Amino acid sequence: MTSSRDDDALGWAGDDDPTLATGSGRPAASAPVPSSNSSTTPARAKDLPKGWAVTGSPGGYVDAPAGRAPMSSPALVGLGILAGVYLLYTIGWFVGVTRLDNPPAALLNQFMFSLGTWLAIAAPAVWFASSFWLTRGTPRLRWTWLILGVVLLAPLPFIAGTGGL
C-alpha cells in the first residue's frame, strides 16, 4: 500500500508531456526556434539549416538532424576520462617545465626555449580540442587520435623528475 506522496516521488513534473519520446535514443524535439518577431512563433522549414526539419508539434519544435545520433553514455564517460587525462598532462607539462633549470644565455636561444616550453604546455589541450573538432563525423578515428595523443604527449619532464626540486 503506497500513498500518493510515494508515487509523487517517483516522477517528475512534465512526465506526461506528449512531445517526449522514450526509448528512441534521441529526443523527439528540442527547444523552439526563435524568430525575429518572438521566441514562440513556429519555425519555418526554409529558415532551418540543411538536414533539420520542423515537426508537427505545436510551438514549432525542430527535429534534430537525421544523420547525427547522440553520443552514448559510455562514450561520454570515456571522453570525460580522456579530457581529464589531457588536463592532467597540461598540468604535468607546466610543473615539469617550471622545474627545468639553466635556460640558454643568448637572447634568441632564450626566446626559443621559452616558446618551446609554452608550446609543450599547450600541446595536450590543443591536441584534444583539434582531434575532437576535426573528427566530428568519425567516432572511431576520434578515439584513435585521442588515445594516440595520450601516448605521445606524456609529460616526460614531470615523469622523469628532471629539474631541481
Order of alpha helices (4+ residues) and beta strands (2+ residues): alpha-beta-beta-alpha-alpha-alpha-alpha
